[in-house]
Amino acid sequence: MNSISIANTGSVSNEQITRDLLPSKFGKRGWIWISVLVLLCLIGAFAYYRQLAYGLVVTNMRDYVSWGIYISNFVFFVAISLVGSLITAVFRLTNAKWATPLTRIAEIIAVSAIVFASLIIIVDMGRPERMLYLFTYGRIQSPIIWDVIVIGTYFVISLLLLYLPLLPDFKILINSKGPAILKKLYRFQGSFWKGTIEQIKISEKAINILCIAIIPVAFSIHTVTSWLFATTYRPGWDSTNFGAYFISGAFLVGSGGVVIAMYVFRKYYHLEKYLTEMHFEKMGRVVVLLSLLYLYFNINEYMVPAFKMKKPEQAHLEALFTGEFAIIFWFAIVVGMIIPIIILLFKKGRRPLPMFIAGIMIVAGAWFKRYIIVTPTLLHPFLPMSDVPVSYHHYFPSWEEWAIAIGSLSGALLVITFFARIYPIIPIQETITERHENNEEQ
Amino acid sequence: MKIMKNNKHILLLMSILILLCFQQSVAQKNETTKEVLQLKYYNDSNTIQYVAIESLLKKGKKTEPQPGKVYELYLDSIGKSHFIAKVVTDGAGKAKSFFPPALSSEWKAAAKHTLIATEPGKEDAVTELEVTKSKLSIDTTSAEGTRRITVLVEKYENDEWLPAPEVELKVGIQRLGGVLNAGEEETYTTDSTGMVTVDLNKDSLPGDENGNIVLVAIADNNDQYGNLLVTKTVPWGKAIRPDDHFFNQRTLWATKFHTPLWLLFMAYSIIIGVWGTIVYLILQIVRIKKLGTATDLQLTNKS
């Protein structure tokens, strides 16, 4: 029997690794989780049906706040999708082998997030049948068209980066026990993988090219998303820093998402041997670095305009610091950045459970951060609002908007959940190979 | 003594001030408010007729518009068969209504008509305006370098159209901001033939792309005929081509057909570069698939 040793856990055979990492059926908790997500998706679908039937009037978006919770949700999805490029591409190119078990988690988060980012934009359009006009009447001068192009490109690259490393695992999946329908799917997707030297060579080369290609595309996707705001002359958006500010925030929320997924998969599928405390420790260091970086950009974004306090900026900043958005603003800063930094600066804070809690804080804080990037600016135009209904001066999403936003988040989680049921969430073949290499080195 | 004199002056001044204040407060108390309803008849180009009202509230010397007031308009007498419309005044206290087709025969039947406005529930407070049916026409001649505008006003009397003398008219050229006088005078009055003749004393007026300008004749708030207006387009202007040079430039704010070349080059270079890589990678997957199929065939042949 071919056996290899794993740090802290002694020797584990290839068969054992395969058994541990093969996708398994949902248990009782799994089905409850899926039922809740499906229910939330159905409520979201019903709310969307109402929006289609009655129009965007069912939302609370009006003349001033025309980008509400949908767009903040879109920015959130685009942000979290960037983690695919960080964990898979950046870590792979820098030869950070410890991140191998995290690559597939990061990639599926990226793919599901980018799918729902595209969907939520269609929801925001109000008239989905007009989506085609984006292509027929779109102007290449508009950052919105750049966003459409770059999202499509990033989706395809992420899908390829998810698929290519899966090829070696298909051979194992086809030979494993499992439902016939899944076997059929595996055979369709990867029965041609024989693991020949030539195939491995081509595959590795292709993955390397993908890893190089995805980095500029990932940077573009979020830079362009930031330009949707920064190219508009408005208080709070008129910044040359926005691209870097958005990318640093995106890496942070994506890493927070990976940490949550790591903890949940580790706990649910008993992957303690593969997602070890070392992985949490290293991810903790990455997350704390990203949190500090994002905090730095936040200080830049708010302190510089606050120092000058130009009249239009003043109303916007006061609404954030002490006004109607103060609770959300300080929640995003304190809970989304400062507390996680404090937790993760300490070694004890970089253990699985504190990391999981910090991850939740980061992701929740990041969602609200996108909300306060989008909405308060729209409520503070340069020309004073006059002769408009009182409701136009404020914005709070309607139940339909909440339901659709929560439904889309549930949808993304559902995609990740089903992916983990169908495919190994930690690459099997890659784990075996790497551990062989480690043993040989030792 | 001097002090006493000074005090006298101060006392006198104070008494005048007190009297003035008293008078002002009495005047304010006596200030009456009065509703004023102005009724006007309009006839544009002898085809579009409508009634306009303006509801005002007079408070002393001040006049304020009355928004949201409801009025019923009638032709000749109050009754269902004479009903023109029910109107509500806007923020400026104004409202208007066109004549309904049902009143067409009634309008044609007489030479003079009375327009009536009443407020629902206050039928005794009626505002009336008497109007004589009239029409305005405009004609032009151009001879020996002189361009002449002739405006004719006719009134309907004894079942025929007769010239309407002594009607004050404004004759001019329609410009963006108002009417530019065609001749020397601000207004002209029709003679016994119901006509005014004005020599256009303005050359090379900017017209549209074909050099057209719009001549206009207006009878403004005439006691007998109301407000009349007629226009005529004549090719007497200078053809002006709008300068759309700016819109034909390749700029970031132009249409998609005028995208800057540098942007097109950059965007398509990136798209071709990235999608070229994607296509290459897909071809690599196809290659892997072919290799796998070939290996399968070799294994089958061996066995």
Interface residues (C-beta under 8 A of the other chain):
Chain A: Y137 G138 R139 I140 Q141 W146 I149 T153 V156 I157 L160 Y163 L164 L167 S191 F192 W193 K194 T196 E198 Q199 I202 S203 K205 A206 I209 L210 A213 V217
Chain B: T251 L252 W253 A254 T255 K256 T259 P260 L263 L264 A267 I271 V274 W275 T277 I278 Y280 L281 I282 Q284 I285 R287 I288 K289 L291 G292 T293 T295 D296
